[in-house]
Amino acid sequence: MPPSKRKTGYNSDWVRLIPFLLFCLVFEIVPILFLIRGSVVDRNTSQLTIQHYLTLNQPLYLNSFLNSIKISGLTAIVGVLFGTFIGYAIYRWPSKRIQEILITLSDVTTNFAGAPLAFAFVVILGMNGVITQFFLEYFQYELYPTFSIYSFSGLTLAYIYFQLPLMVLLILPAFAGIKREWRESAQSLGANTFQFWRYIGIPVLMPSLIAGVTLLFANAFGAYATAYTLVEAKLSLVTLQIGYMIAGEVRKDPAIGMAMAVVSLIIMGLSIGIYQAATTRARRWSKS
């Protein structure tokens, strides 16, 4: 291809990207810049300051980050463990039609979150929920106050609901990357199923598993509507505190909320960075 034509095609590719780049600039980059500016500028004196970040050392904000990290890490690990086994069962299912139905169901389930999901859990596991009343009527067992959907355990259960199918969707391509020739070669050399998965299968899946943990962690860390609807003031989470600081009426302090948001962006950015590195490694395995 002549250099002029190659250059013209290269420029046309960039022209097609202009709407997307403008969208990123207006709705992502500019808001982040304003967020960073608001977190380091004193509203009264308009001077640069790090006091808003130093304020995050208070127990309330530290507990918010700790609780968010705990619930995000817990639901990510549970989602990866169970999602991997369920994904493998779907991958090995003999009927392609059933596979497609289960994958579609996982896709729909992982997008069912927020306030509607919280309301559904209240209907099912609330104090007068269907399952709560079922246990009380047929087994004379009271779920409350041992269990509460409005607590850390209840919120964890709600998060797992959309974390698990997300992991299923993430792990299915990884299973497809394990070639049949590898299994046949291992069997011909005398390896059993356990040895195949220990020395071949799990190492090949490991980048995808790491990617799944980090993506599920970021997904749970940034969740807001489900937590707000279920626990609200009963459990301190980063996303809830940011909402209270920016739009609350009692403890409104936008600068501190912006500082918390910047720290949250750093945590989620690190998670996404690990996810990208892991998925890049996983693609190498699938192409080999």
Phi, psi and omega in degrees: 000132179300150181302323183296317180293320179298318179294320179297317178296321178298317180293322180295327176297318179293325179297320179294334181276351184302313178301319179294318180295321177295321177299313179299320181296314186284320189256354180233302187291310181299313177300323179294319178297317177295325178296314179295317180298315181294335182278344183241007180242129176285128184292332182277317185255349183060024178260154177291140181205153174248012183299326180296324177285325178294329179295337181292351176286350179294148185306323182300313183284324177297318178295327177298313178294319181297314180296319179295319179293319180297309183289327178291315179294317181297311181291331177293315181293314179297317179298320180292316182298304183286324179296326179293314180294318179294319178299321179293321178297320178293319181297324182272358182297131186291332183268120179294326180294317177295322177302312181298321179296316181293321178294317177298318178298319177296320179297316180293318184295318183290341177265358177268093183216190179078207182299319177301321178295317179299317179297320179298320179290326176296318179296324184272315188239013175290180182300329176246025183289168183298309181291323178301313180290328178297312178297322182290321185281319187261337182239359182052039180243127180263117178294324180265142005266009179301317177240146176215130177291346181263024182236184179299316180295320179294317178294323177300317178297319179294320178295319181299330181303318180260348177283318185298309179295332176296319178294324177301315180293328181284325188273339182301314177297331179292319176296323178295336179282347177278107188285147180297329180298327180295317180295317180295320178295318179296319179293322179294335178269004175094010180280138175272183184297318180298317180293323178299312182290328181289317187260342182236303188297306183295316176302324178290322181281342188304315177301322179291324178293317177296317177299320179296317179299313183292320180291319178294324177298312180295323180297317180284325182297325182268001181292140182229306190297318180297314180295319181296320182288323185274308189253328180047251184272358183283338182220129182272116176235158183300312183297323179292318179295322177298317178298318179295320183291324185271321186236009181281174181247337184266308183243049184283122177206087186303326183296317178293321176299321178293322178297318177296322179294321179295316178298320178297321177298321178296315180298314180290326177296319176297320179297315180294324177298316176296320179298315181296318179295320181292318180293327176296318177295321180294322180295327178297320179295318184292332180272345183283000000 
